[in-house]
Amino acid sequence: MSRIFTVTFASVYPLYVTKVEKKGRTKAELDRVIEWLTGFDAAALDKHLTAGTTFTEFFAAAQLNPRASAITGTVCGVQVENIDDPLMQKIRYLDKLVDELAAGRPLDKILRA
């Protein structure tokens, strides 16, 4: 089991916020991307952040977007579409979306609209 599975989402979320804000994007845009992937609205996201939910618990409770499989590309040198472990793939999907947001990609493209 990967160590990231037991890390709390709340410990990584501020890193995501910092990453996107450094590149001129907003926390609101980040939250919208997270909602698109997981189905968690602002209240549900806040609940997970407050509760100290691990990545395992976070994605177990998520309703993954049916279009998530359209997320392709490389994160940390690994093709996200080729990851065998379902939980690791979901975590990398999120990482990829955060990377795309930080890179300045238009929101409609990130959300696979």
C-alpha positions as CSV (number, residue, x, y, z in Angstrom):
1,M,0.0,0.0,0.0
2,S,1.3,3.4,-0.9
3,R,1.9,5.9,1.8
4,I,-0.2,8.6,0.0
5,F,-3.3,6.4,0.7
6,T,-3.1,7.2,4.5
7,V,-2.2,10.9,4.1
8,T,-5.0,13.3,5.0
9,F,-6.5,15.2,2.1
10,A,-6.5,18.3,4.4
11,S,-2.6,18.1,4.5
12,V,-2.3,18.2,0.7
13,Y,-5.1,20.6,-0.1
14,P,-3.2,23.7,1.0
15,L,-0.4,22.6,-1.3
16,Y,-2.8,22.4,-4.2
17,V,-4.1,25.9,-3.3
18,T,-0.6,27.4,-3.2
19,K,0.3,25.7,-6.5
20,V,-2.6,27.1,-8.4
21,E,-2.6,30.6,-6.7
22,K,1.2,31.0,-7.5
23,K,0.2,30.6,-11.2
24,G,-2.7,33.2,-11.0
25,R,-5.6,30.8,-10.6
26,T,-8.0,30.8,-7.7
27,K,-9.0,28.5,-4.8
28,A,-12.6,28.7,-6.2
29,E,-11.3,27.3,-9.6
30,L,-9.5,24.5,-7.7
31,D,-12.6,23.7,-5.7
32,R,-14.6,23.6,-9.0
33,V,-12.1,21.1,-10.4
34,I,-12.3,18.9,-7.3
35,E,-16.1,19.0,-7.4
36,W,-16.1,18.0,-11.1
37,L,-13.9,15.0,-10.3
38,T,-15.4,13.9,-7.0
39,G,-18.9,15.3,-6.8
40,F,-18.0,17.0,-3.5
41,D,-19.6,20.5,-3.3
42,A,-18.2,23.2,-1.1
43,A,-19.9,21.9,2.1
44,A,-18.8,18.3,1.5
45,L,-15.3,19.3,0.7
46,D,-15.1,21.4,3.8
47,K,-16.4,18.4,5.8
48,H,-13.6,16.2,4.5
49,L,-11.0,18.9,5.2
50,T,-12.3,19.4,8.8
51,A,-12.6,15.6,9.5
52,G,-9.0,14.8,8.5
53,T,-10.2,12.3,5.8
54,T,-7.4,10.2,4.3
55,F,-7.1,9.9,0.5
56,T,-8.5,6.4,0.8
57,E,-11.6,7.6,2.6
58,F,-11.9,10.7,0.4
59,F,-12.1,8.8,-2.8
60,A,-14.2,6.0,-1.3
61,A,-16.8,8.6,-0.6
62,A,-16.4,10.3,-4.0
63,Q,-18.8,9.9,-6.9
64,L,-16.1,9.9,-9.6
65,N,-17.1,11.9,-12.7
66,P,-18.0,9.4,-15.6
67,R,-15.6,11.4,-17.9
68,A,-12.6,11.0,-15.5
69,S,-11.3,8.4,-17.9
70,A,-10.7,11.2,-20.4
71,I,-7.9,12.5,-18.2
72,T,-4.7,11.5,-19.8
73,G,-1.1,12.5,-19.6
74,T,1.9,12.3,-17.3
75,V,2.1,13.0,-13.6
76,C,5.5,12.3,-11.9
77,G,6.7,10.5,-15.0
78,V,3.7,8.1,-15.0
79,Q,0.9,8.0,-17.6
80,V,-2.3,8.3,-15.5
81,E,-4.3,6.2,-18.0
82,N,-1.9,3.3,-17.4
83,I,-2.0,3.2,-13.6
84,D,-3.3,-0.2,-12.4
85,D,-4.3,0.6,-8.8
86,P,-7.7,2.3,-9.0
87,L,-7.1,4.5,-5.9
88,M,-3.7,5.6,-7.1
89,Q,-5.3,6.4,-10.5
90,K,-7.9,8.6,-8.9
91,I,-5.2,10.4,-6.8
92,R,-3.2,11.0,-10.0
93,Y,-6.3,12.2,-11.9
94,L,-6.6,14.9,-9.2
95,D,-2.9,15.7,-9.5
96,K,-3.2,16.0,-13.3
97,L,-6.2,18.3,-13.0
98,V,-4.4,20.5,-10.5
99,D,-1.3,20.6,-12.8
100,E,-3.5,21.6,-15.8
101,L,-5.2,24.4,-13.7
102,A,-1.8,25.7,-12.6
103,A,-0.5,25.5,-16.2
104,G,-3.2,28.0,-17.3
105,R,-5.4,25.5,-19.2
106,P,-8.9,26.9,-19.7
107,L,-11.4,25.5,-17.2
108,D,-13.8,24.1,-19.8
109,K,-10.9,22.0,-21.2
110,I,-9.9,20.8,-17.7
111,L,-13.5,19.8,-17.0
112,R,-13.5,17.9,-20.3
113,A,-16.6,19.9,-21.4
